[in-house]
Amino acid sequence: MNNNTACPLDCFDACEIVYENDKITPKKNGHTNGFLCPHLNHYKKFTHITKPRYNGEEITMDEALLRLKEMIEDSNKDEILHYKGNGNFGLMQDVTSHFFASYGATLTDGSLCDGAGEAGIIKGRGSNKNMPLSEISKSDVVIIWGRNPHITNSHLLPVIKDKKIIVIDPVKTKIASSADLYIQIKPHTDILLAFMLSRFLHIEGNYDEKYLEKIANEYEEYYELSQTLRIKKTLDFIDVTLGQIGDFLGLIEDKKVAIVCGVGIQKYRDGADVMQAIDAFAVNLGLFGKEGCGVAYLGNSKEAISSPFNTKAKKVSKVDTKFSKFKTVFIQGTNPLSQMPDSFRVIKEISSVKNIVYFGLEENESSAMAHLVIPAKNFLYKNDIRTSYSHNAIINMPRVAECDYGISEYDLSAYLCNSFNVKLKSEAEYIEYFKSFGAKREDGSWHVKDREEIPYKDSFDTDTKKFAFLEEFDKPEYKDKGLYLITSKSYKSQNSQFNREENVYLNSSLGFKEDELVNISSSIGNVKLKVKINNNLRDDCVLIYSGTKGVNALTTSLPSFFGKSAAYQEEKVEINRC
């Protein structure tokens, strides 16, 4: 049995691993570089669901599959919803969508993660092609804009070692503490900083005019748009000085620059505009299509790969799904009762569903409410293959061990397809199909063969082949009411998986004490949490890590204006002692 596989988690790194003697160890070379994140280092210690159950009583897997079949038969096709997340990034995960789409059920679209940012990228560039790690390694200066690589992207750290580092983040993260320049920006003002940077490039004559004439000839109109912002008033509002702007532009002048963005910058209704404005700054610098230059966000992990699975179906938004319209809801690879915004609404909606099915690995809020729980096999015990949204590798994930509990996505789908006369090829055929998109490199690694190492080398993918600048945006009101909510990723958990946080983090200047119980409220709802003091956080911010129980009682279910994405940080909050 092959003992080489890869981590399936929704993460930038997509580590390659070796499984021997019941231990998970990192592949020594390639992007994994000989080390793993804490989740994988302790993966075998986390408990998984091992027994199916129906209405709280343990049943056999055969009984569970029969119950699922009966639930589907008991529902009209338009009363069935497949609510699928990205807890596992294997390409075979869509085999369940193939069944439900072919059967006539409803699927979901939109994003609980990065959709607004991707929409902004597509608006400007015409497609979402990412700057891979291999190109970031060639940069002179790396701008870390709202990403915390020690937590979410540890395999970026060796790549940027010894480079000049600029960090923009409302939280003074570990990478910010050692950066050559750190700007502790006010939350939800990234678009204003991006406009100011583009404007000062023009004021100082440091924009790439020859490049702009060729690839983005409406740059003068964009400069005029930036002039609608008053410099001093805007810089004072976003808490950035003229000196910092000067230092910033001085560090990047005549250098190969990579702008590495996190998802926090776009967790707002106007998140697409934020990302498009950052791209516009990169365009003014002439960064696209050049070695060691560009913008890295979350690329399309399925770029240059066509799926063999049918996913053409009626779809509803993941962000504000009206569960009450469905009789049977099949939940896979996600925990909507925790991770969807406006949790009180979600709980009320899903409580009216007759048949809630949870198909997953871990117990959580969604499995607790489910009528039928079906344990999935984890990645060590099934066949899959994956790609990444951070680099261009395509990695085989063969079964490396055996277990006598759970069921794979393919085997569950095969049962349903056979029961309802839906065509399905063999698992081996699908795996070989996905493998055909890979090409072996000289170092022995496999990469998606039709992806560009340097994206947009000749032109952008818009209709005009030129970059599309923002033509308008919402001007700030220049006033603050309430505290900014930040929902960063935690070192301990992967959203609601693993060891979840239980606290709210505040700057000590707000006057609250360590371990004091407080009530955090927004216009949407409230949650009670214990205080932890963090003076690396701005004093106008409240940090509650994604996955903390109850955090999404505070967040709006209104989606982003573009991208059908959750706007987790849109709401301001208040804090009161309990």
PAVEXVO-871584 format. One record per residue (C-alpha): residue number from 1; residue in three letters; chain; x, z, y. Coordinates in pm, whole numbers, plus 50000, padded with zeros to 5 digits. Layout:
N
nr,rest,kette,X,Z,Y
NUM,ALA,A,X,Z,Y .
...
//
This chain:
578
nr,rest,kette,X,Z,Y
1,MET,A,50000,50000,50000 .
2,ASN,A,50132,49906,50344 .
3,ASN,A,50210,50223,50543 .
4,ASN,A,50233,50061,50887 .
5,THR,A,49924,50074,51109 .
6,ALA,A,49823,50146,51468 .
7,CYS,A,49630,50400,51670 .
8,PRO,A,49271,50284,51739 .
9,LEU,A,49208,50499,52048 .
10,ASP,A,49088,50360,52381 .
11,CYS,A,49425,50399,52550 .
12,PHE,A,49684,50190,52735 .
13,ASP,A,49952,50253,52472 .
14,ALA,A,49798,50130,52142 .
15,CYS,A,50082,50291,51947 .
16,GLU,A,50217,50148,51624 .
17,ILE,A,50264,50414,51358 .
18,VAL,A,50402,50476,51010 .
19,TYR,A,50197,50686,50768 .
20,GLU,A,50407,50856,50498 .
21,ASN,A,50371,51180,50302 .
22,ASP,A,50040,51254,50476 .
23,LYS,A,50212,51244,50817 .
24,ILE,A,50171,51018,51119 .
25,THR,A,50502,50916,51275 .
26,PRO,A,50581,50665,51551 .
27,LYS,A,50732,50324,51501 .
28,LYS,A,51088,50342,51629 .
29,ASN,A,51097,50020,51830 .
30,GLY,A,50863,49800,52033 .
31,HIS,A,50622,49940,52290 .
32,THR,A,50575,50262,52087 .
33,ASN,A,50944,50342,52139 .
34,GLY,A,50966,50627,51887 .
35,PHE,A,50715,50877,52027 .
36,LEU,A,50341,50947,52014 .
37,CYS,A,50087,51114,52242 .
38,PRO,A,49965,51469,52164 .
39,HIS,A,49640,51339,52013 .
40,LEU,A,49821,51142,51745 .
41,ASN,A,50087,51408,51690 .
42,HIS,A,49808,51647,51592 .
43,TYR,A,49552,51395,51463 .
44,LYS,A,49544,51538,51109 .
45,LYS,A,49455,51882,51247 .
46,PHE,A,49130,51768,51408 .
47,THR,A,48821,51814,51192 .
48,HIS,A,48599,51517,51115 .
49,ILE,A,48243,51497,50991 .
50,THR,A,48254,51465,50612 .
51,LYS,A,47891,51498,50501 .
52,PRO,A,47591,51286,50607 .
53,ARG,A,47285,51483,50711 .
54,TYR,A,46922,51423,50790 .
55,ASN,A,46729,51666,51011 .
56,GLY,A,47008,51919,50966 .
57,GLU,A,47020,51901,50585 .
58,GLU,A,47321,51754,50400 .
59,ILE,A,47245,51440,50200 .
60,THR,A,47449,51186,50005 .
61,MET,A,47584,50867,50160 .
62,ASP,A,47342,50659,49950 .
63,GLU,A,47053,50867,50082 .
64,ALA,A,47182,50829,50440 .
65,LEU,A,47199,50450,50410 .
66,LEU,A,46850,50440,50265 .
67,ARG,A,46721,50657,50551 .
68,LEU,A,46884,50417,50800 .
69,LYS,A,46722,50120,50630 .
70,GLU,A,46383,50292,50643 .
71,MET,A,46425,50372,51014 .
72,ILE,A,46495,50006,51088 .
73,GLU,A,46199,49893,50878 .
74,ASP,A,45981,50149,51056 .
75,SER,A,46064,49996,51398 .
76,ASN,A,45982,49665,51560 .
77,LYS,A,46298,49467,51634 .
78,ASP,A,46261,49518,52008 .
79,GLU,A,46231,49894,51949 .
80,ILE,A,46586,49920,51807 .
81,LEU,A,46890,49987,52028 .
82,HIS,A,47255,49969,51923 .
83,TYR,A,47445,50186,52174 .
84,LYS,A,47814,50117,52105 .
85,GLY,A,48116,50258,52287 .
86,ASN,A,48491,50200,52265 .
87,GLY,A,48603,50515,52089 .
88,ASN,A,48774,50281,51842 .
89,PHE,A,48934,49962,51979 .
90,GLY,A,48966,49778,51648 .
91,LEU,A,48837,49422,51654 .
92,MET,A,48633,49487,51338 .
93,GLN,A,48419,49740,51522 .
94,ASP,A,48191,49461,51645 .
95,VAL,A,48074,49390,51290 .
96,THR,A,47791,49639,51346 .
97,SER,A,47688,49451,51662 .
98,HIS,A,47683,49137,51447 .
99,PHE,A,47417,49290,51226 .
100,PHE,A,47201,49430,51507 .
101,ALA,A,47223,49114,51720 .
102,SER,A,47146,48890,51422 .
103,TYR,A,46854,49112,51325 .
104,GLY,A,46703,49096,51674 .
105,ALA,A,46778,49442,51808 .
106,THR,A,46896,49524,52161 .
107,LEU,A,47266,49583,52245 .
108,THR,A,47432,49735,52551 .
109,ASP,A,47660,49595,52819 .
110,GLY,A,47829,49733,53128 .
111,SER,A,48099,49998,53130 .
112,LEU,A,48151,50373,53136 .
113,CYS,A,48515,50318,53225 .
114,ASP,A,48670,50027,53412 .
115,GLY,A,48393,49774,53479 .
116,ALA,A,48386,49790,53859 .
117,GLY,A,48761,49736,53884 .
118,GLU,A,48750,49444,53644 .
119,ALA,A,48463,49290,53844 .
120,GLY,A,48675,49313,54159 .
121,ILE,A,48969,49148,53985 .
122,ILE,A,48750,48863,53859 .
123,LYS,A,48596,48816,54205 .
124,GLY,A,48942,48762,54352 .
125,ARG,A,49139,48596,54072 .
126,GLY,A,48861,48436,53865 .
127,SER,A,48975,48615,53549 .
128,ASN,A,49123,48947,53439 .
129,LYS,A,49475,48875,53314 .
130,ASN,A,49690,49185,53310 .
131,MET,A,50054,49234,53404 .
132,PRO,A,50201,49345,53068 .
133,LEU,A,50458,49621,53012 .
134,SER,A,50725,49359,52945 .
135,GLU,A,50694,49237,53305 .
136,ILE,A,50672,49585,53460 .
137,SER,A,51008,49653,53296 .
138,LYS,A,51161,49383,53519 .
139,SER,A,51030,49530,53847 .
140,ASP,A,51246,49700,54110 .
141,VAL,A,50966,49912,54257 .
142,VAL,A,50658,50043,54079 .
143,ILE,A,50356,50160,54280 .
144,ILE,A,50151,50406,54071 .
145,TRP,A,49810,50385,54237 .
146,GLY,A,49568,50640,54091 .
147,ARG,A,49720,50645,53742 .
148,ASN,A,49874,50951,53577 .
149,PRO,A,50108,50807,53312 .
150,HIS,A,50213,51146,53172 .
151,ILE,A,49850,51191,53064 .
152,THR,A,49703,50845,53009 .
153,ASN,A,49997,50609,52962 .
154,SER,A,50307,50794,52844 .
155,HIS,A,50467,50476,52707 .
156,LEU,A,50489,50343,53061 .
157,LEU,A,50740,50618,53147 .
158,PRO,A,51048,50473,52970 .
159,VAL,A,50968,50133,53124 .
160,ILE,A,50980,50265,53482 .
161,LYS,A,51274,50501,53439 .
162,ASP,A,51538,50460,53715 .
163,LYS,A,51309,50239,53927 .
164,LYS,A,51190,50320,54278 .
165,ILE,A,50851,50489,54245 .
166,ILE,A,50567,50513,54498 .
167,VAL,A,50266,50725,54402 .
168,ILE,A,49922,50718,54567 .
169,ASP,A,49692,50991,54433 .
170,PRO,A,49480,51279,54569 .
171,VAL,A,49634,51499,54299 .
172,LYS,A,50007,51571,54305 .
173,THR,A,50072,51472,53946 .
174,LYS,A,50400,51513,53758 .
175,ILE,A,50508,51158,53844 .
176,ALA,A,50416,51221,54211 .
177,SER,A,50649,51522,54219 .
178,SER,A,50950,51304,54138 .
179,ALA,A,50846,50990,54328 .
180,ASP,A,51054,50831,54605 .
181,LEU,A,50737,50832,54817 .
182,TYR,A,50415,51022,54752 .
183,ILE,A,50095,50966,54952 .
184,GLN,A,49828,51228,54881 .
185,ILE,A,49541,51009,54992 .
186,LYS,A,49186,51128,55052 .
187,PRO,A,48960,51020,54760 .
188,HIS,A,48749,50705,54800 .
189,THR,A,48968,50572,55080 .
190,ASP,A,49195,50349,54871 .
191,ILE,A,49028,50038,55011 .
192,LEU,A,49117,50148,55364 .
193,LEU,A,49481,50204,55270 .
194,ALA,A,49491,49861,55103 .
195,PHE,A,49355,49703,55422 .
196,MET,A,49607,49891,55637 .
197,LEU,A,49899,49783,55418 .
198,SER,A,49790,49418,55434 .
199,ARG,A,49747,49445,55810 .
200,PHE,A,50090,49593,55870 .
201,LEU,A,50246,49321,55656 .
202,HIS,A,50108,49073,55909 .
203,ILE,A,50199,49284,56212 .
204,GLU,A,50562,49302,56093 .
205,GLY,A,50570,48942,55966 .
206,ASN,A,50652,49045,55609 .
207,TYR,A,50371,48857,55437 .
208,ASP,A,50459,48558,55217 .
209,GLU,A,50321,48276,55434 .
210,LYS,A,50447,47990,55217 .
211,TYR,A,50286,48141,54907 .
212,LEU,A,49962,48217,55092 .
213,GLU,A,49928,47862,55223 .
214,LYS,A,49948,47737,54866 .
215,ILE,A,49745,47995,54677 .
216,ALA,A,49525,48189,54923 .
217,ASN,A,49477,47991,55241 .
218,GLU,A,49202,48214,55386 .
219,TYR,A,49454,48491,55450 .
220,GLU,A,49414,48465,55829 .
221,GLU,A,49041,48536,55803 .
222,TYR,A,49124,48837,55585 .
223,TYR,A,49371,48961,55845 .
224,GLU,A,49094,48933,56105 .
225,LEU,A,48869,49141,55878 .
226,SER,A,49138,49410,55861 .
227,GLN,A,49147,49415,56242 .
228,THR,A,48791,49549,56248 .
229,LEU,A,48943,49883,56145 .
230,ARG,A,49098,50096,56417 .
231,ILE,A,49449,50188,56302 .
232,LYS,A,49482,50548,56426 .
233,LYS,A,49126,50647,56341 .
234,THR,A,49153,50497,55993 .
235,LEU,A,49493,50649,55912 .
236,ASP,A,49379,50990,56034 .
237,PHE,A,49069,50967,55816 .
238,ILE,A,49254,50870,55499 .
239,ASP,A,49527,51127,55574 .
240,VAL,A,49817,50880,55588 .
241,THR,A,50075,50864,55868 .
242,LEU,A,50235,50565,56037 .
243,GLY,A,50566,50695,55906 .
244,GLN,A,50440,50679,55547 .
245,ILE,A,50320,50322,55601 .
246,GLY,A,50665,50232,55734 .
247,ASP,A,50843,50405,55444 .
248,PHE,A,50611,50231,55198 .
249,LEU,A,50677,49882,55334 .
250,GLY,A,51048,49954,55365 .
251,LEU,A,51076,50046,54998 .
252,ILE,A,50910,49726,54877 .
253,GLU,A,51067,49476,55119 .
254,ASP,A,51235,49186,54932 .
255,LYS,A,51186,49364,54598 .
256,LYS,A,51014,49283,54271 .
257,VAL,A,50703,49501,54288 .
258,ALA,A,50449,49609,54025 .
259,ILE,A,50129,49780,54136 .
260,VAL,A,50000,49992,53844 .
261,CYS,A,49640,50104,53901 .
262,GLY,A,49430,50366,53724 .
263,VAL,A,49054,50370,53676 .
264,GLY,A,48991,50659,53917 .
265,ILE,A,49022,50433,54221 .
266,GLN,A,48709,50238,54117 .
267,LYS,A,48474,50514,54001 .
268,TYR,A,48246,50439,54295 .
269,ARG,A,47958,50202,54363 .
270,ASP,A,48195,49985,54571 .
271,GLY,A,48472,50009,54309 .
272,ALA,A,48498,49629,54280 .
273,ASP,A,48582,49601,54651 .
274,VAL,A,48854,49863,54612 .
275,MET,A,49029,49668,54337 .
276,GLN,A,48985,49334,54516 .
277,ALA,A,49145,49483,54830 .
278,ILE,A,49446,49610,54632 .
279,ASP,A,49480,49265,54475 .
280,ALA,A,49464,49117,54826 .
281,PHE,A,49758,49332,54933 .
282,ALA,A,49952,49203,54632 .
283,VAL,A,49859,48845,54724 .
284,ASN,A,49981,48897,55081 .
285,LEU,A,50311,49013,54934 .
286,GLY,A,50322,48705,54710 .
287,LEU,A,50340,48911,54389 .
288,PHE,A,50137,48699,54146 .
289,GLY,A,50298,48440,53920 .
290,LYS,A,50650,48581,53962 .
291,GLU,A,50874,48762,53717 .
292,GLY,A,50857,49140,53748 .
293,CYS,A,50574,49123,54000 .
294,GLY,A,50197,49168,53988 .
295,VAL,A,49912,49413,53944 .
296,ALA,A,49851,49607,53622 .
297,TYR,A,49505,49754,53568 .
298,LEU,A,49315,49722,53241 .
299,GLY,A,49334,49367,53117 .
300,ASN,A,49082,49207,52886 .
301,SER,A,49197,49327,52544 .
302,LYS,A,49018,49030,52383 .
303,GLU,A,49172,48769,52614 .
304,ALA,A,49251,48448,52421 .
305,ILE,A,49063,48576,52114 .
306,SER,A,48719,48450,52017 .
307,SER,A,48503,48679,51808 .
308,PRO,A,48350,48559,51479 .
309,PHE,A,48070,48812,51521 .
310,ASN,A,47731,48738,51670 .
311,THR,A,47667,48958,51973 .
312,LYS,A,47411,48735,52145 .
313,ALA,A,47114,48961,52205 .
314,LYS,A,46903,49122,52471 .
315,LYS,A,47119,49386,52638 .
316,VAL,A,47060,49696,52849 .
317,SER,A,47311,49875,53071 .
318,LYS,A,47521,50153,52919 .
319,VAL,A,47509,50335,53252 .
320,ASP,A,47136,50395,53291 .
321,THR,A,46983,50309,52953 .
322,LYS,A,46612,50393,52927 .
323,PHE,A,46625,50539,52576 .
324,SER,A,46255,50625,52582 .
325,LYS,A,46172,50254,52544 .
326,PHE,A,46319,50256,52192 .
327,LYS,A,46202,50401,51864 .
328,THR,A,46539,50385,51685 .
329,VAL,A,46875,50433,51860 .
330,PHE,A,47196,50375,51663 .
331,ILE,A,47494,50539,51840 .
332,GLN,A,47846,50429,51747 .
333,GLY,A,48191,50506,51890 .
334,THR,A,48066,50710,52184 .
335,ASN,A,47898,51032,52290 .
336,PRO,A,47633,50925,52545 .
337,LEU,A,47480,51270,52585 .
338,SER,A,47811,51382,52734 .
339,GLN,A,47970,51068,52875 .
340,MET,A,47676,50889,53034 .
341,PRO,A,47615,50985,53398 .
342,ASP,A,47319,51205,53498 .
343,SER,A,47314,51405,53175 .
344,PHE,A,46982,51579,53244 .
345,ARG,A,46812,51239,53267 .
346,VAL,A,46983,51119,52947 .
347,ILE,A,46876,51428,52751 .
348,LYS,A,46517,51394,52871 .
349,GLU,A,46511,51022,52786 .
350,ILE,A,46664,51046,52440 .
351,SER,A,46452,51347,52342 .
352,SER,A,46153,51114,52309 .
353,VAL,A,46328,50881,52060 .
354,LYS,A,46185,50909,51708 .
355,ASN,A,46500,50805,51519 .
356,ILE,A,46841,50897,51664 .
357,VAL,A,47129,50787,51442 .
358,TYR,A,47486,50902,51510 .
359,PHE,A,47764,50711,51334 .
360,GLY,A,48101,50862,51418 .
361,LEU,A,48389,51096,51343 .
362,GLU,A,48338,51417,51539 .
363,GLU,A,48061,51662,51608 .
364,ASN,A,47947,51653,51969 .
365,GLU,A,47634,51663,52188 .
366,SER,A,47507,51333,52045 .
367,SER,A,47555,51427,51680 .
368,ALA,A,47380,51760,51750 .
369,MET,A,47065,51577,51869 .
370,ALA,A,47074,51307,51600 .
371,HIS,A,46816,51300,51323 .
372,LEU,A,47054,51110,51096 .
373,VAL,A,47432,51163,51103 .
374,ILE,A,47654,50918,50914 .
375,PRO,A,48027,51002,50902 .
376,ALA,A,48261,50712,50972 .
377,LYS,A,48599,50669,50809 .
378,ASN,A,48889,50722,51045 .
379,PHE,A,49146,50449,51101 .
380,LEU,A,49375,50561,50818 .
381,TYR,A,49111,50485,50557 .
382,LYS,A,48987,50136,50651 .
383,ASN,A,49108,49788,50741 .
384,ASP,A,49115,49666,51099 .
385,ILE,A,49330,49489,51356 .
386,ARG,A,49368,49558,51727 .
387,THR,A,49491,49428,52059 .
388,SER,A,49561,49609,52385 .
389,TYR,A,49460,49598,52751 .
390,SER,A,49812,49701,52857 .
391,HIS,A,50040,49476,52654 .
392,ASN,A,50008,49157,52451 .
393,ALA,A,50070,49286,52098 .
394,ILE,A,49825,49216,51816 .
395,ILE,A,49867,49481,51547 .
396,ASN,A,49746,49485,51188 .
397,MET,A,49572,49808,51084 .
398,PRO,A,49548,49805,50704 .
399,ARG,A,49413,50096,50505 .
400,VAL,A,49709,50332,50449 .
401,ALA,A,49535,50613,50257 .
402,GLU,A,49225,50687,50054 .
403,CYS,A,48946,50938,50112 .
404,ASP,A,48616,51007,49935 .
405,TYR,A,48399,51065,50243 .
406,GLY,A,48265,50854,50525 .
407,ILE,A,48196,50481,50541 .
408,SER,A,48368,50203,50733 .
409,GLU,A,48193,49990,50993 .
410,TYR,A,48227,49686,50769 .
411,ASP,A,48082,49855,50460 .
412,LEU,A,47788,49997,50655 .
413,SER,A,47721,49656,50809 .
414,ALA,A,47751,49486,50471 .
415,TYR,A,47482,49719,50336 .
416,LEU,A,47250,49640,50629 .
417,CYS,A,47320,49266,50622 .
418,ASN,A,47243,49255,50251 .
419,SER,A,46926,49461,50302 .
420,PHE,A,46792,49238,50581 .
421,ASN,A,46926,48896,50477 .
422,VAL,A,47186,48859,50753 .
423,LYS,A,47487,48642,50670 .
424,LEU,A,47823,48819,50656 .
425,LYS,A,48162,48699,50538 .
426,SER,A,48407,48914,50344 .
427,GLU,A,48614,49173,50529 .
428,ALA,A,48934,48994,50429 .
429,GLU,A,48812,48669,50585 .
430,TYR,A,48746,48838,50919 .
431,ILE,A,49085,49012,50918 .
432,GLU,A,49262,48683,50846 .
433,TYR,A,49061,48515,51121 .
434,PHE,A,49181,48771,51377 .
435,LYS,A,49539,48746,51249 .
436,SER,A,49532,48373,51322 .
437,PHE,A,49542,48451,51695 .
438,GLY,A,49885,48612,51659 .
439,ALA,A,50230,48457,51680 .
440,LYS,A,50545,48623,51546 .
441,ARG,A,50826,48677,51795 .
442,GLU,A,51200,48685,51735 .
443,ASP,A,51201,49066,51726 .
444,GLY,A,50945,49065,51443 .
445,SER,A,50650,49180,51654 .
446,TRP,A,50323,48989,51677 .
447,HIS,A,50166,48895,52011 .
448,VAL,A,49845,48716,52102 .
449,LYS,A,49980,48362,52111 .
450,ASP,A,49791,48212,52404 .
451,ARG,A,49839,48492,52657 .
452,GLU,A,50058,48437,52960 .
453,GLU,A,50351,48677,53000 .
454,ILE,A,50344,48600,53374 .
455,PRO,A,49976,48547,53463 .
456,TYR,A,49866,48310,53740 .
457,LYS,A,50197,48128,53752 .
458,ASP,A,50045,47803,53875 .
459,SER,A,49713,47908,54026 .
460,PHE,A,49428,48153,54005 .
461,ASP,A,49125,48093,53783 .
462,THR,A,48863,48075,54056 .
463,ASP,A,48668,47753,54114 .
464,THR,A,48902,47663,54400 .
465,LYS,A,49215,47777,54208 .
466,LYS,A,49290,48000,54506 .
467,PHE,A,49257,48375,54555 .
468,ALA,A,48920,48481,54700 .
469,PHE,A,48951,48751,54965 .
470,LEU,A,48681,49000,55053 .
471,GLU,A,48469,48862,55334 .
472,GLU,A,48299,49192,55419 .
473,PHE,A,48296,49554,55312 .
474,ASP,A,48118,49878,55397 .
475,LYS,A,48288,50049,55690 .
476,PRO,A,48347,50425,55648 .
477,GLU,A,48140,50674,55844 .
478,TYR,A,48454,50876,55924 .
479,LYS,A,48287,51207,55848 .
480,ASP,A,48302,51442,55553 .
481,LYS,A,48019,51641,55401 .
482,GLY,A,48084,51831,55080 .
483,LEU,A,48378,51815,54843 .
484,TYR,A,48505,51508,54660 .
485,LEU,A,48454,51513,54284 .
486,ILE,A,48746,51384,54075 .
487,THR,A,48695,51326,53701 .
488,SER,A,49045,51253,53572 .
489,LYS,A,49151,51224,53209 .
490,SER,A,49278,51543,53045 .
491,TYR,A,49604,51600,52857 .
492,LYS,A,49406,51782,52588 .
493,SER,A,49127,51534,52519 .
494,GLN,A,49028,51169,52504 .
495,ASN,A,48703,51189,52699 .
496,SER,A,48484,51405,52470 .
497,GLN,A,48718,51387,52168 .
498,PHE,A,48969,51650,52059 .
499,ASN,A,49026,51968,52269 .
500,ARG,A,48784,51946,52561 .
501,GLU,A,48833,52120,52895 .
502,GLU,A,48599,52402,53003 .
503,ASN,A,48702,52464,53366 .
504,VAL,A,48682,52343,53724 .
505,TYR,A,49012,52309,53914 .
506,LEU,A,49029,52406,54282 .
507,ASN,A,49287,52455,54554 .
508,SER,A,49333,52826,54629 .
509,SER,A,49258,52765,54999 .
510,LEU,A,48889,52731,54908 .
511,GLY,A,48884,53108,54848 .
512,PHE,A,48782,53125,54483 .
513,LYS,A,48965,53335,54223 .
514,GLU,A,49111,53244,53885 .
515,ASP,A,48846,53262,53606 .
516,GLU,A,48565,53324,53856 .
517,LEU,A,48237,53168,53739 .
518,VAL,A,48100,52922,53994 .
519,ASN,A,47808,52685,54022 .
520,ILE,A,47902,52328,54112 .
521,SER,A,47609,52123,54239 .
522,SER,A,47538,51772,54364 .
523,SER,A,47219,51593,54462 .
524,ILE,A,47186,51500,54092 .
525,GLY,A,47230,51835,53914 .
526,ASN,A,47458,52131,53856 .
527,VAL,A,47700,52290,53610 .
528,LYS,A,47856,52636,53581 .
529,LEU,A,48228,52653,53504 .
530,LYS,A,48521,52894,53535 .
531,VAL,A,48774,52835,53811 .
532,LYS,A,49136,52746,53752 .
533,ILE,A,49362,52729,54056 .
534,ASN,A,49558,52408,54109 .
535,ASN,A,49739,52379,54441 .
536,ASN,A,49856,52028,54354 .
537,LEU,A,49499,51926,54436 .
538,ARG,A,49382,51846,54789 .
539,ASP,A,49168,52122,54940 .
540,ASP,A,48875,51884,54989 .
541,CYS,A,48860,51800,54616 .
542,VAL,A,48706,51940,54300 .
543,LEU,A,48871,51835,53973 .
544,ILE,A,48664,51847,53654 .
545,TYR,A,48824,51659,53367 .
546,SER,A,48631,51382,53194 .
547,GLY,A,48482,51523,52875 .
548,THR,A,48424,51871,53016 .
549,LYS,A,48083,51982,52893 .
550,GLY,A,47825,51944,53169 .
551,VAL,A,48035,51749,53418 .
552,ASN,A,47804,51449,53410 .
553,ALA,A,47509,51660,53518 .
554,LEU,A,47668,51599,53861 .
555,THR,A,47705,51222,53847 .
556,THR,A,47466,50947,53949 .
557,SER,A,47326,50694,53706 .
558,LEU,A,47323,50430,53981 .
559,PRO,A,47571,50163,53864 .
560,SER,A,47847,50000,54068 .
561,PHE,A,47741,49711,54291 .
562,PHE,A,47949,49475,54074 .
563,GLY,A,48047,49523,53709 .
564,LYS,A,47758,49739,53584 .
565,SER,A,47995,50034,53578 .
566,ALA,A,47943,50409,53601 .
567,ALA,A,48015,50552,53948 .
568,TYR,A,48130,50895,53832 .
569,GLN,A,48290,50999,54162 .
570,GLU,A,48021,50875,54402 .
571,GLU,A,47856,51214,54452 .
572,LYS,A,47994,51487,54677 .
573,VAL,A,47958,51844,54545 .
574,GLU,A,47920,52200,54668 .
575,ILE,A,48052,52519,54507 .
576,ASN,A,47888,52860,54514 .
577,ARG,A,47961,53186,54340 .
578,CYS,A,47728,53273,54056 .
//
